[in-house]
Amino acid sequence: MKVDVLLGLQWGDEGKGKIVDVLTPNYDIVARFQGGPNAGHTLEFEGQKYILRSVPSGIFQGGKINIIGNGVVLDPALFKAEIEALELSGHNLTERLYISKKAHLILPSHRLLDQASEALKGNAKIGTTGRGIGPAYTDKISRNGLRVGDIEHNFEIKYKQAIERHKELLSRMNFEYEELVSIEKDWLEGIESIKRFKIIDSEHYINKELNKGKKILAEGAQGTLLDIDFGSYPFVTSSNTITAGACTGLGVAPSKIGNVYGIFKAYCTRVGSGPFPTELTDLTGQKLRDLGREYGSVTGRPRRCGWIDLIALRYAIMIDGVTHLIMMKSDVLDTFDTIKACVAYNIKGKETEDFPFEINDSIKPAWVELAGWKTDMTKMQNEDEFPEEFNAYLSFLEEFLGINIKIVSVGSDREQTIVRYND
């Protein structure tokens, strides 16, 4: 058996949570392979809305095992709040949620380091959520991190040493850390919550289950264009969000990767700072934001909106080795007379269809305009109901991207999902 991978192809917020939930019935195990609690996956079904930060999106399908993989950084305080909210809604997690021993912990002092680092950048801020994800990954790479497995191995000593080291760093940055005492209490309570769950050597578990013939879906966070190596650096996240990240984030060999489901919106969004060639800062951009409810599920921050960028999207498809495309939020474009798509970049008078080394304000998109479908698609249940103009939009995207769009989402609910091609 192979591990199938599902990930975002843009700057995050593509709707991965919903699609994981839709696909989960076909799998035995769902595993998160990277990212931290800044990535909120929103799911809506049976009249309820759920926001998942660290828990994999397959948790709502009974009988499925969900794994927080070694590539994830976990905040115990936020994890505790998340699982308590889910359990209050009637979902029992302890029997079907496992946590990797090698997943790194976000310490309470990581939050303060995150805030201090952003403050020092002044106008050059990256636009982080201030949740300590970057500093946690920094400690991981510098070999100073604390892992979930350390909870059972001289944890108090290791924790104290890490906090003292962070206090010294904060002092050098002239940043006060009195707040540490108040946030530490919730964090330590979160450690006790983690102990309720099965803590595993996830790489052994996943490979043994593969050998037994179990089907596994790897779930990514953020999006390809935020990848630390291949995204719009330095305005990126701190981990590998691409397909290769599933190998290092779960401990599976490249030869074990099967299908790669790439998710994208019918338009583009971005949160925080960073380049965005197709961004719309006019009333059209605001209309996309309002119709798409483009506000962060965890942070509440308004997302920047723009037309679809096919140069960036084709680049992401190449990097990820996508085998199936999934288009989200098609219904957001239902009322537009004309829809635009970026098909090339003009950089200092030269046109290119390659994603460049650096994305900046000098890039001007070259547009193709397509007719809007002016039809409410939210009640549609199969592709035979699609208007002619929408089919033309799909055909144009498939021809340009060189790959079929397998699934189309026409609303936020689990049921508003139309499969166009069956394997």
DAFENLIN-V83613 format. One record per residue. N is the residue number from 0. RES is the residue in one letter. OMEGA is omega in whole degrees, -180 to 180 (none if undefined). D_FIRST is the distance of its C-alpha to the first C-alpha in Angstrom with 2 decimals. Layout:
# DAFENLIN-V83613
N_RES_OMEGA_D_FIRST ; N_RES_OMEGA_D_FIRST
This chain:
# DAFENLIN-V83613
0_M_180_0.00 ; 1_K_172_3.81 ; 2_V_173_7.02 ; 3_D_-176_9.44 ; 4_V_175_13.00 ; 5_L_-178_16.25 ; 6_L_180_19.53 ; 7_G_-177_23.18 ; 8_L_-178_24.78 ; 9_Q_-178_28.37 ; 10_W_180_30.32 ; 11_G_178_28.44 ; 12_D_-177_29.32 ; 13_E_-177_27.40 ; 14_G_-177_26.33 ; 15_K_-176_22.81 ; 16_G_-180_23.41 ; 17_K_-176_24.20 ; 18_I_174_21.18 ; 19_V_180_18.77 ; 20_D_179_20.77 ; 21_V_-176_20.55 ; 22_L_-172_16.76 ; 23_T_179_16.05 ; 24_P_180_16.51 ; 25_N_-174_13.20 ; 26_Y_176_11.37 ; 27_D_-174_11.75 ; 28_I_172_12.41 ; 29_V_-175_14.34 ; 30_A_171_15.36 ; 31_R_-174_18.36 ; 32_F_177_18.19 ; 33_Q_175_21.84 ; 34_G_-180_25.29 ; 35_G_-174_27.93 ; 36_P_173_29.92 ; 37_N_-179_31.57 ; 38_A_-179_28.63 ; 39_G_177_29.33 ; 40_H_-176_26.87 ; 41_T_177_28.98 ; 42_L_177_27.90 ; 43_E_175_30.39 ; 44_F_180_30.22 ; 45_E_176_32.74 ; 46_G_-179_35.51 ; 47_Q_178_34.18 ; 48_K_-179_33.15 ; 49_Y_176_30.92 ; 50_I_-179_30.48 ; 51_L_-180_27.68 ; 52_R_-178_28.25 ; 53_S_-178_25.81 ; 54_V_178_24.00 ; 55_P_-173_20.71 ; 56_S_176_21.37 ; 57_G_-173_19.12 ; 58_I_-177_21.75 ; 59_F_178_23.65 ; 60_Q_-174_21.09 ; 61_G_176_21.96 ; 62_G_180_19.61 ; 63_K_175_16.98 ; 64_I_178_16.59 ; 65_N_-175_17.71 ; 66_I_168_17.76 ; 67_I_-170_20.39 ; 68_G_-176_18.86 ; 69_N_-180_20.88 ; 70_G_-180_21.65 ; 71_V_167_23.60 ; 72_V_-168_27.34 ; 73_L_175_28.56 ; 74_D_-176_32.12 ; 75_P_-179_32.94 ; 76_A_180_35.84 ; 77_L_177_33.99 ; 78_F_179_31.02 ; 79_K_180_33.54 ; 80_A_-179_35.13 ; 81_E_-177_31.86 ; 82_I_178_30.68 ; 83_E_178_34.25 ; 84_A_180_34.44 ; 85_L_-180_31.22 ; 86_E_176_32.40 ; 87_L_179_35.77 ; 88_S_173_34.16 ; 89_G_-178_32.82 ; 90_H_179_29.24 ; 91_N_-172_28.46 ; 92_L_-169_26.15 ; 93_T_-177_26.54 ; 94_E_-174_24.12 ; 95_R_176_21.16 ; 96_L_179_21.72 ; 97_Y_-179_20.81 ; 98_I_179_22.20 ; 99_S_175_21.25 ; 100_K_-174_24.08 ; 101_K_174_23.89 ; 102_A_-177_24.48 ; 103_H_-179_28.03 ; 104_L_170_30.89 ; 105_I_-179_33.24 ; 106_L_178_36.68 ; 107_P_179_39.65 ; 108_S_176_41.36 ; 109_H_178_38.52 ; 110_R_-178_39.72 ; 111_L_176_43.22 ; 112_L_178_42.13 ; 113_D_180_40.31 ; 114_Q_-179_43.50 ; 115_A_-180_45.70 ; 116_S_179_43.70 ; 117_E_-180_43.87 ; 118_A_-179_47.59 ; 119_L_-178_48.29 ; 120_K_180_46.71 ; 121_G_-178_49.38 ; 122_N_-179_48.94 ; 123_A_-178_45.86 ; 124_K_176_43.68 ; 125_I_-178_39.92 ; 126_G_179_39.89 ; 127_T_177_37.65 ; 128_T_179_37.46 ; 129_G_-177_39.16 ; 130_R_175_36.54 ; 131_G_-177_36.14 ; 132_I_-180_32.69 ; 133_G_178_34.01 ; 134_P_178_36.03 ; 135_A_177_33.15 ; 136_Y_176_30.99 ; 137_T_177_34.16 ; 138_D_179_34.51 ; 139_K_-177_30.90 ; 140_I_180_31.46 ; 141_S_176_34.92 ; 142_R_176_33.56 ; 143_N_-173_35.64 ; 144_G_174_33.05 ; 145_L_-176_32.71 ; 146_R_-180_29.29 ; 147_V_179_28.30 ; 148_G_178_28.12 ; 149_D_178_31.74 ; 150_I_-178_32.86 ; 151_E_-176_32.83 ; 152_H_177_34.38 ; 153_N_-171_37.95 ; 154_F_-176_37.09 ; 155_E_180_40.69 ; 156_I_-179_41.78 ; 157_K_-180_38.90 ; 158_Y_-179_39.35 ; 159_K_180_43.11 ; 160_Q_-180_42.79 ; 161_A_-179_40.46 ; 162_I_179_42.83 ; 163_E_178_45.85 ; 164_R_180_44.30 ; 165_H_177_43.57 ; 166_K_179_47.11 ; 167_E_178_48.51 ; 168_L_180_46.50 ; 169_L_178_47.67 ; 170_S_178_51.23 ; 171_R_-179_51.05 ; 172_M_-178_49.89 ; 173_N_-178_52.86 ; 174_F_-178_50.61 ; 175_E_180_51.62 ; 176_Y_177_49.21 ; 177_E_-179_51.21 ; 178_E_-176_48.60 ; 179_L_-177_46.22 ; 180_V_-176_47.92 ; 181_S_-178_47.37 ; 182_I_-179_43.67 ; 183_E_-178_42.91 ; 184_K_179_43.62 ; 185_D_-178_40.88 ; 186_W_-180_38.46 ; 187_L_174_39.21 ; 188_E_177_38.85 ; 189_G_176_35.40 ; 190_I_178_34.53 ; 191_E_178_35.52 ; 192_S_179_33.24 ; 193_I_-178_30.22 ; 194_K_179_31.11 ; 195_R_-172_30.51 ; 196_F_180_26.75 ; 197_K_180_24.19 ; 198_I_-167_24.04 ; 199_I_165_21.03 ; 200_D_-167_19.72 ; 201_S_-179_16.90 ; 202_E_176_15.18 ; 203_H_-177_15.09 ; 204_Y_-176_14.11 ; 205_I_-179_11.11 ; 206_N_176_9.71 ; 207_K_179_10.74 ; 208_E_175_9.17 ; 209_L_-180_5.61 ; 210_N_177_6.98 ; 211_K_-179_8.37 ; 212_G_180_5.62 ; 213_K_180_6.95 ; 214_K_-174_6.69 ; 215_I_176_8.50 ; 216_L_177_11.25 ; 217_A_-176_13.35 ; 218_E_178_16.98 ; 219_G_175_19.62 ; 220_A_-176_23.35 ; 221_Q_-178_26.34 ; 222_G_-177_25.77 ; 223_T_-176_25.15 ; 224_L_173_28.92 ; 225_L_180_29.35 ; 226_D_-176_27.12 ; 227_I_-180_29.20 ; 228_D_-170_28.85 ; 229_F_178_28.58 ; 230_G_-177_30.29 ; 231_S_-177_34.03 ; 232_Y_7_35.04 ; 233_P_-177_36.83 ; 234_F_-175_36.26 ; 235_V_174_32.63 ; 236_T_-171_30.70 ; 237_S_-178_30.05 ; 238_S_177_26.31 ; 239_N_-177_23.73 ; 240_T_-175_22.75 ; 241_I_-178_20.74 ; 242_T_180_17.07 ; 243_A_178_17.76 ; 244_G_177_18.91 ; 245_A_179_15.46 ; 246_C_-179_14.78 ; 247_T_-177_18.15 ; 248_G_178_18.28 ; 249_L_-179_15.28 ; 250_G_176_15.01 ; 251_V_-178_11.74 ; 252_A_177_12.19 ; 253_P_180_12.73 ; 254_S_-179_10.43 ; 255_K_180_7.46 ; 256_I_180_9.02 ; 257_G_179_8.23 ; 258_N_176_11.10 ; 259_V_180_14.15 ; 260_Y_180_16.57 ; 261_G_-176_20.05 ; 262_I_176_22.77 ; 263_F_174_26.46 ; 264_K_176_29.76 ; 265_A_174_32.12 ; 266_Y_-179_34.43 ; 267_C_172_34.19 ; 268_T_175_34.97 ; 269_R_177_35.36 ; 270_V_175_36.52 ; 271_G_-176_38.93 ; 272_S_175_40.33 ; 273_G_-177_39.15 ; 274_P_-177_39.52 ; 275_F_-171_38.73 ; 276_P_-175_40.07 ; 277_T_-178_39.92 ; 278_E_176_41.26 ; 279_L_-180_43.90 ; 280_T_-178_46.59 ; 281_D_-179_48.72 ; 282_L_177_48.91 ; 283_T_176_45.95 ; 284_G_179_43.76 ; 285_Q_178_45.18 ; 286_K_176_44.53 ; 287_L_-179_40.83 ; 288_R_-177_40.79 ; 289_D_-179_42.58 ; 290_L_-178_40.74 ; 291_G_-176_37.32 ; 292_R_-173_38.36 ; 293_E_175_37.39 ; 294_Y_-173_38.12 ; 295_G_-179_35.76 ; 296_S_178_34.10 ; 297_V_-173_34.61 ; 298_T_-176_37.58 ; 299_G_-178_39.38 ; 300_R_175_40.17 ; 301_P_179_40.88 ; 302_R_173_38.42 ; 303_R_-173_39.82 ; 304_C_178_39.15 ; 305_G_177_39.30 ; 306_W_-177_38.28 ; 307_I_180_34.88 ; 308_D_-175_34.49 ; 309_L_176_32.61 ; 310_I_178_33.15 ; 311_A_-178_31.34 ; 312_L_179_28.63 ; 313_R_176_27.99 ; 314_Y_180_27.93 ; 315_A_178_25.25 ; 316_I_179_23.09 ; 317_M_-177_23.53 ; 318_I_-174_22.83 ; 319_D_-176_19.63 ; 320_G_-175_18.22 ; 321_V_176_18.18 ; 322_T_180_16.60 ; 323_H_176_18.10 ; 324_L_178_21.44 ; 325_I_-177_22.72 ; 326_M_-177_26.49 ; 327_M_171_28.12 ; 328_K_175_31.75 ; 329_S_-176_32.92 ; 330_D_180_35.62 ; 331_V_-179_37.25 ; 332_L_-173_38.59 ; 333_D_-171_40.05 ; 334_T_-176_43.67 ; 335_F_177_43.92 ; 336_D_-178_46.18 ; 337_T_179_44.56 ; 338_I_-179_41.19 ; 339_K_175_40.78 ; 340_A_178_37.93 ; 341_C_-177_38.18 ; 342_V_177_37.50 ; 343_A_174_39.02 ; 344_Y_170_40.60 ; 345_N_-177_44.24 ; 346_I_180_44.80 ; 347_K_175_48.45 ; 348_G_180_49.25 ; 349_K_-178_46.27 ; 350_E_179_43.51 ; 351_T_173_39.87 ; 352_E_177_36.48 ; 353_D_176_34.71 ; 354_F_-171_33.86 ; 355_P_178_36.51 ; 356_F_-177_36.61 ; 357_E_175_38.69 ; 358_I_179_38.91 ; 359_N_-174_42.44 ; 360_D_-179_45.27 ; 361_S_-179_46.34 ; 362_I_176_43.46 ; 363_K_-178_44.61 ; 364_P_170_42.16 ; 365_A_-170_42.87 ; 366_W_161_42.41 ; 367_V_180_41.69 ; 368_E_179_43.06 ; 369_L_-180_41.64 ; 370_A_175_43.26 ; 371_G_-176_42.17 ; 372_W_172_41.36 ; 373_K_-176_43.71 ; 374_T_175_41.90 ; 375_D_-177_40.50 ; 376_M_-171_36.83 ; 377_T_-179_35.97 ; 378_K_-177_36.62 ; 379_M_-175_34.64 ; 380_Q_175_31.80 ; 381_N_-172_30.63 ; 382_E_176_31.06 ; 383_D_-180_33.95 ; 384_E_-177_36.02 ; 385_F_175_35.48 ; 386_P_-177_38.79 ; 387_E_-178_39.41 ; 388_E_178_39.73 ; 389_F_176_36.34 ; 390_N_178_34.70 ; 391_A_178_36.62 ; 392_Y_179_35.26 ; 393_L_-179_31.65 ; 394_S_179_32.40 ; 395_F_-180_34.12 ; 396_L_-178_31.22 ; 397_E_179_28.66 ; 398_E_-179_31.01 ; 399_F_-175_31.73 ; 400_L_178_28.18 ; 401_G_-179_26.74 ; 402_I_-177_23.85 ; 403_N_174_23.79 ; 404_I_-173_24.18 ; 405_K_-174_21.71 ; 406_I_176_23.12 ; 407_V_176_26.70 ; 408_S_-179_28.03 ; 409_V_179_31.67 ; 410_G_-174_32.39 ; 411_S_-177_31.35 ; 412_D_178_30.40 ; 413_R_-177_26.94 ; 414_E_-177_28.45 ; 415_Q_-175_29.71 ; 416_T_-174_26.47 ; 417_I_178_26.40 ; 418_V_-178_23.40 ; 419_R_-179_24.72 ; 420_Y_174_21.86 ; 421_N_-179_19.18 ; 422_D_none_16.06
